[in-house]
Amino acid sequence: MAEVKHEETAKNGRPRFAQHFAKCRKKGFYRFVDHAQMRLTQREVTVAEVRQIMREGFHEKKKDEWKEAYSEWNYAFRGKTIDGRAIRIAVAVKAPDLLIITVIDLSKKNVH
C-alpha cells in the first residue's frame, strides 16, 4: 500500500492532508482495519454511524498523534450519532484512501 505523498508540511511537522481527506470523505474512500472492526462491535457503533461522522464531524487536531511504530500520523475526527453519542474516529492516510484505525465512544465511562 503506497503512502500519500505530501509536498507541504505544517510547522508542527504534520503533513497537510486536508485536500486528500476532503476527497476521500466526499467519495467514501475509507477502509476499516481489523482493529476498528473489532471496536465497532465492542462499542456498539455501526458502520453507518462512522460514515455519518466522517461526513459531518470535525477534525480534532489536539488528538492527532504520531505513531512511531508505523511512521505515520493518526488523525482524530469527532462527531455525534443521531442518538447523541459523542464518537472519536482515528484515521491514517494511505493512498488511495483513508484507513479507519479505531472508533471510540466518548459517552462511555472510563474513556481516555
MOZI-V696498 format. One record per residue. SS is DSSP state (a for helix, b for strand, c for the rest). Layout:
SS / SS
This chain:
c / c / c / c / c / c / c / c / b / c / c / c / c / c / b / c / c / a / a / a / a / a / a / a / a / a / a / c / c / b / b / b / c / a / a / a / a / a / a / a / a / a / c / c / c / c / a / a / a / a / a / a / a / a / a / a / c / b / b / c / a / a / a / c / b / b / b / c / c / c / c / b / b / b / b / b / b / b / b / b / c / c / c / c / c / b / b / b / b / b / b / b / b / b / c / c / b / b / b / b / b / b / b / b / b / c / c / c / c / c / c / c
